[in-house]
């Protein structure tokens, strides 16, 4: 599967006209207002369809908590892509004007004809656990999962081969039924999908013997999933059209692969930065030393300067996590921890006693700041 070329896009918050700290209700209100104004069935101006698609795309991202978080962190690169490992999802959008009323009110307003269309299959979620290094460098995984696929006998039609569906007796083939509801604004007549034919306008007189008229059969599917380098724990990969097949020939839903990452025994990740706590002895801190630290690639050497203090940071440039769909890598931060032994031999006590007499009282290093200063700088 090939990544789609990305065009320059407007900021999703600007598209909906909401601030970046807008809550879910504010985002929904803004989309509802703009969608009713710019839907192609209502807006006859040039570019109406393009504007509505832009609104729909912005709402799909900002109304989903995980995708909004990815967008806030990485911009469009965090939510766009394809089945090869992008973060795009919820393909398609609202269709006719009545569908907007379906989304917010549960039906189409009277006088607006509901367009019958095939029911899409369900979206699926697959939880995939990968190793720490696989998340850093990217990997391709094969996954298998049970799903509903188009029946090979009736090819999704639902009826026995050679038979034809019949016009629904309840709705006379329109796929619609009128429903009257009392609201605070008075009586509202909604047009809803026919309960008998489920909006299709047709019923199956002779169901397929293999699928029972549903047009789908259970099947074990295997797919290759491309995990991009730099993916973080909890992020999702959307694979459009890889969900369940729709009943009686309806379009497929989407598959969302939720990535879980196994923790590294010695490295802590925060975005693109990695952290490692390096314990050293008092002599190593005082005299300096060359020590080995773990990295994602294996290990590397780090120079401990003479007079190193607990909490001191030594940074290894470019040894962190790659930017997701970007250039460059973060750094590995080695945090020094001077370990004071809890038990000493007789000889060690004698040597430390001599050192104490020679050194005198402890004095903070010049320009190094206190431990609290270093901790404050580290967490800031």
Buried (B, 14 or more C-beta within 10 A) or exposed (E): BEBEEEEEEEEBBEBBEBEEEBEEEBBBBBBBEBBBEBBBBEBEEEEBEEBBBBBBBBBBBBBBEBBBBBBBEBBBBBBBBBBBBBBBBBBEBBBBBBBBBBEEEEBBBBEBEBBBBBBBBBBBEBEBEBEBBBBBBBBEBEBEBEBBBBBEBBEBBBBBEEBEBBEBEEBEBBBBBEEEEEEEEEEBEBBBBBEBBBBBBBBBEBBBEBBEBBBBBEEEBEBEBBBBBBBBBEBBBBBBBBBBBBBBBBBBBBBBBBBEBEEBEBBEBEEBBBBBEBEBEEEBBBEBBEBEBBBBEEEEEBEBEEEBBBBBEBEBEEBBBBBBBBEEBBBBBBBBBBEEEEEEEEEEEEEBEEEEEEEEEEEEEEEEBEEEEBEEEEEE
